[in-house]
Amino acid sequence: HAAHCSALIQPSCGGVAVVNDPCRLADGIPASLRMWGLPAATRALLWRPTAEAGWPPDGWLAEPAAVRRQLGELAKTRDAVLDHELRTTDGRIIEVDHVPVMVDGAYGGAFWVYRDATETRRTEAEIRTLNPELALRVSQRTRELARSDRELANSLRRLGETQEQLIHAGKMAAVGTLVAGLSHELNNPLGIIVGYVQGLLRRMSDGTPGRESLVAVERQALRCAHLVRSLLDFSRSKPATREQTSLGPLIERVLELAAGQARRREVSLRWMARAPLPEVTVCAQDIESALLNQVSNAIDATPPGRTASNVV
């Protein structure tokens, strides 16, 4: 029975010894004998007490007395004990499984299964050593990917903003073309109106009935002509050149351009300077565009009947 069982176990184990009930060696698989340097012929060892048979030999163990005591305690138990560990003098690690055999409900002996776990333990130790390094590399790579994602998101946001600016610039260019055409068309009738009114005024003396009405017409026509010129100047595509610019007239031109929007919203526009404004070297067209945008926003945010004012 023991020989049959040992034949079944041999292919999957490093070594097997079969012990009968009185703790005598009933069989020793050759692999087990080779593992402990015992004679290949098991006949000299069979049916001898396991301690006398010398397996595993004391000379091969790092702590022989402790191992004999541990194996003796295992031999007395009727429960399976797996993965018990032995250390050899040459640094090997041997795992021991004690597997009791029950015959007709009674203890009939045990299998002692030995496995050389040295390489397995060394591999496990290397894995434990490499795991922190691998975790560190994964963490670093994760941070790099997160940083790349943030940079990509920022690039996409900037690209979207640039696209919006280009679309807005295209719209403004189209509006500028339209305003330029309208300005040219309005200049001609305004010029005729102003010319006829001024001709009539030259032929009228002061106090002539209707003269004051013609003066008012002339004033408003000239104002319209001035607004048209301002729109035309604003809509022209000019190179972005910096030049000496007076801030006062520039602000006045912006307020004139925004006056129509203010009237529709029933908002009054007012500005004043704390001190004389100096001339500055700027691109006047860009400053006008920026100021006009600010004034337009202020008009939209001011309730009807109120005043949008600013102090420079």
Long-range contacts (C-beta under 8 A, 24 or more apart in sequence): 1-103, 2-26, 2-27, 2-109, 3-27, 5-101, 5-111, 6-111, 9-111, 9-113, 13-113, 13-114, 13-115, 14-94, 14-113, 14-114, 14-115, 14-116, 15-113, 15-114, 15-115, 16-111, 16-112, 16-113, 16-114, 17-50, 17-55, 17-111, 17-112, 17-114, 18-109, 18-110, 18-111, 18-112, 19-50, 19-75, 19-109, 19-110, 19-111, 19-112, 20-108, 20-109, 21-107, 21-108, 21-109, 22-49, 23-49, 23-50, 23-75, 24-48, 24-49, 24-50, 25-49, 25-50, 25-53, 25-55, 26-109, 28-55, 32-112, 32-114, 35-94, 35-114, 35-116, 36-60, 50-75, 56-86, 56-94, 56-114, 59-89, 60-88, 60-89, 61-86, 61-87, 61-88, 61-89, 62-87, 62-88, 62-89, 63-87, 71-96, 74-98, 75-110, 78-107, 85-117, 91-118, 92-116, 92-118, 93-117, 93-118, 93-121, 173-237, 175-235, 176-234, 176-235, 176-236, 176-237, 177-235, 179-231, 179-232, 179-234, 179-235, 180-232, 180-235, 180-236, 182-231, 183-228, 183-229, 183-231, 183-232, 183-235, 184-232, 186-224, 186-228, 187-225, 187-228, 187-232, 190-221, 190-224, 190-225, 190-228, 191-225, 193-217, 193-221, 194-218, 194-221, 194-222, 194-225, 197-221, 226-256, 227-256, 227-257, 230-256, 230-257, 231-257, 234-285, 234-288, 234-289, 234-292, 238-285, 240-283, 240-285, 240-286, 241-283, 242-281, 242-282, 242-283, 243-281, 243-282, 243-283, 243-284, 244-279, 244-280, 244-281, 245-279, 245-280, 245-281, 245-282, 245-284, 245-287, 246-277, 246-279, 247-277, 247-278, 247-279, 247-280, 247-312, 248-273, 248-277, 250-284, 250-287, 250-288, 250-291, 251-291, 251-312, 253-288, 254-288, 254-291, 254-292, 254-295, 255-295, 257-292, 258-292, 258-295, 258-296, 258-299, 261-296, 261-299, 262-299, 262-308, 265-299, 265-300, 265-302, 265-304, 266-304, 266-305, 267-299, 267-302, 267-304, 267-305, 267-306, 267-307, 267-308, 268-306, 268-307, 268-308, 269-295, 269-299, 269-307, 269-308, 269-309, 270-307, 270-308, 270-309, 270-310, 271-309, 271-310, 271-311, 271-312, 272-309, 272-311, 272-312, 273-311, 273-312, 274-311, 274-312, 277-312
